[in-house]
């Protein structure tokens, strides 16, 4: 059991440093890490496409026929499309999310204004609806920068997670 705790503490230490360093790097320079993720997805589809083509070739030698040729070609095409349209694909998601948040914020604000007329308005919800409108507009009018901002927030969370793991390591060291 002692060996288990020793390994657990070592993992806390290593993961704490790894999360912390990765989080700091993402906070400072989010774009290269974002691009790396896009390349990882494209590489995954490319490798899977090649595997399907090789499997098709092997099955064809044995006299079998299947959908591996079509799947392989589609996966290779997906890899190419990801490389070509990655920024466009990713930046369209925040646009629609921003539109949804903006409409929700406006709806919430209108409800709060109606509640104010009725004398039951809640200041917290009024402020929240204004914040939703601002966040929605930010996502709507600057989608790619918003994605990088969300990625930076993720980096900040990694730093917090890393620090938390390091604190746990030092706390468990004395046990």
C-alpha positions as CSV (number, residue, x, y, z in Angstrom):
1,X,0.0,0.0,0.0
2,X,2.9,2.3,0.7
3,X,4.1,1.8,-2.9
4,X,0.7,2.8,-4.2
5,X,0.8,6.1,-2.2
6,X,4.4,6.8,-3.4
7,X,3.4,6.3,-7.0
8,X,0.3,8.4,-6.5
9,X,2.4,11.3,-5.0
10,X,4.9,11.1,-7.8
11,X,2.1,11.3,-10.3
12,X,0.7,14.4,-8.5
13,X,4.1,16.0,-8.7
14,X,4.6,15.3,-12.4
15,X,1.1,16.1,-13.5
16,X,1.1,19.3,-11.4
17,X,4.2,20.5,-13.1
18,X,3.0,19.4,-16.6
19,X,-0.4,21.0,-16.2
20,X,1.1,24.2,-14.7
21,X,3.7,24.6,-17.5
22,X,1.2,23.8,-20.3
23,X,-1.4,26.1,-18.8
24,X,1.2,29.0,-18.6
25,X,2.2,28.4,-22.2
26,X,-1.4,28.4,-23.3
27,X,-2.0,31.6,-21.4
28,X,1.0,33.3,-23.0
29,X,0.7,32.0,-26.6
30,X,-2.6,30.2,-27.2
31,X,-2.5,30.3,-31.0
32,X,0.4,27.7,-31.5
33,X,-1.3,25.3,-29.2
34,X,-4.6,25.7,-30.9
35,X,-3.0,25.1,-34.3
36,X,-1.3,22.0,-32.8
37,X,-4.7,20.6,-31.8
38,X,-6.0,21.2,-35.4
39,X,-2.9,19.3,-36.7
40,X,-3.5,16.5,-34.3
41,X,-7.1,16.0,-35.5
42,X,-6.0,16.2,-39.1
43,X,-3.2,13.7,-38.5
44,X,-5.6,11.3,-36.8
45,X,-8.0,11.4,-39.7
46,X,-5.1,11.0,-42.1
47,X,-3.7,7.9,-40.3
48,X,-7.1,6.4,-40.0
49,X,-7.6,6.9,-43.7
50,X,-4.3,5.3,-44.6
51,X,-5.2,2.3,-42.3
52,X,-8.5,1.9,-44.0
53,X,-6.9,2.0,-47.5
54,X,-4.3,-0.6,-46.4
55,X,-7.0,-2.8,-44.9
56,X,-9.0,-2.5,-48.2
57,X,-5.9,-3.5,-50.2
58,X,-5.3,-6.6,-47.9
59,X,-9.0,-7.6,-48.0
60,X,-9.0,-7.2,-51.8
61,X,-6.0,-9.6,-52.1
62,X,-8.0,-12.2,-50.2
63,X,-11.0,-11.7,-52.4
64,X,-13.1,-9.7,-49.9
65,X,-14.8,-6.4,-50.6
66,X,-16.0,-3.8,-48.1
67,X,-16.5,-0.1,-47.4
68,X,-12.9,0.4,-46.3
69,X,-11.9,2.1,-49.6
70,X,-14.7,4.6,-49.3
71,X,-14.1,5.2,-45.6
72,X,-10.3,5.6,-46.3
73,X,-10.9,8.2,-49.0
74,X,-13.5,10.1,-46.9
75,X,-11.1,10.1,-43.9
76,X,-8.3,11.5,-46.1
77,X,-10.6,14.1,-47.5
78,X,-11.7,15.0,-43.9
79,X,-8.0,15.5,-42.9
80,X,-7.5,17.8,-45.9
81,X,-10.6,19.8,-45.2
82,X,-9.6,20.2,-41.5
83,X,-6.3,21.6,-42.6
84,X,-7.8,23.9,-45.1
85,X,-10.9,25.1,-43.2
86,X,-9.9,24.7,-39.5
87,X,-10.0,28.4,-38.6
88,X,-13.3,28.9,-40.4
89,X,-14.9,25.8,-38.9
90,X,-13.8,26.7,-35.4
91,X,-14.7,30.4,-35.7
92,X,-18.2,29.7,-36.9
93,X,-19.1,27.8,-33.6
94,X,-18.5,30.9,-31.5
95,X,-20.6,33.0,-33.9
96,X,-23.7,30.8,-33.4
97,X,-23.0,30.5,-29.7
98,X,-22.7,34.2,-29.5
99,X,-26.0,34.7,-31.4
100,X,-27.7,32.3,-29.0
101,X,-26.2,34.0,-25.9
102,X,-27.0,37.5,-27.3
103,X,-30.7,36.5,-27.9
104,X,-30.9,34.8,-24.4
105,X,-29.4,37.9,-22.8
106,X,-31.9,40.2,-24.6
107,X,-34.8,38.0,-23.6
108,X,-33.6,37.9,-20.0
109,X,-33.2,41.7,-20.0
110,X,-36.7,42.2,-21.4
111,X,-38.1,39.9,-18.7
112,X,-36.3,41.9,-16.0
113,X,-37.6,45.2,-17.4
114,X,-41.1,43.8,-17.3
115,X,-40.6,42.5,-13.7
116,X,-39.3,46.0,-12.8
117,X,-42.6,47.5,-14.0
118,X,-44.4,44.9,-11.8
119,X,-42.1,45.8,-8.9
120,X,-40.4,42.5,-8.6
121,X,-37.2,43.1,-10.5
122,X,-34.0,41.4,-9.3
123,X,-30.8,43.4,-9.6
124,X,-28.6,40.3,-9.9
125,X,-30.5,38.9,-12.9
126,X,-30.5,42.4,-14.5
127,X,-26.7,42.6,-14.3
128,X,-26.4,39.0,-15.5
129,X,-28.5,39.7,-18.6
130,X,-26.3,42.7,-19.4
131,X,-23.2,40.5,-19.1
132,X,-24.8,37.9,-21.3
133,X,-25.5,40.5,-24.0
134,X,-21.9,41.7,-23.8
135,X,-20.5,38.2,-24.0
136,X,-22.8,37.3,-26.8
137,X,-21.8,40.4,-28.8
138,X,-18.1,39.6,-28.2
139,X,-18.5,36.1,-29.5
140,X,-20.6,37.3,-32.4
141,X,-18.4,40.0,-33.6
142,X,-15.0,38.6,-32.9
143,X,-15.3,34.8,-33.1
144,X,-11.8,33.7,-33.6
145,X,-10.3,35.9,-30.9
146,X,-13.1,34.6,-28.6
147,X,-12.0,31.0,-29.3
148,X,-8.5,31.9,-28.3
149,X,-9.8,33.6,-25.2
150,X,-11.7,30.5,-24.2
151,X,-8.6,28.5,-24.9
152,X,-6.6,30.9,-22.6
153,X,-9.2,30.4,-19.9
154,X,-8.6,26.7,-20.3
155,X,-4.9,27.4,-19.9
156,X,-5.7,29.3,-16.7
157,X,-7.7,26.3,-15.4
158,X,-4.7,24.1,-16.2
159,X,-2.5,26.3,-14.1
160,X,-5.0,26.2,-11.2
161,X,-5.2,22.4,-11.6
162,X,-1.4,22.1,-11.6
163,X,-1.0,24.2,-8.5
164,X,-3.7,22.2,-6.8
165,X,-1.9,19.0,-7.6
166,X,1.4,20.4,-6.3
167,X,-0.3,21.4,-3.1
168,X,-1.8,17.9,-2.8
169,X,1.7,16.5,-3.4
170,X,3.2,18.5,-0.5
171,X,0.2,17.8,1.7
172,X,0.4,14.0,1.1
173,X,4.2,14.0,1.5
174,X,4.0,14.1,5.2
175,X,1.5,11.2,5.5
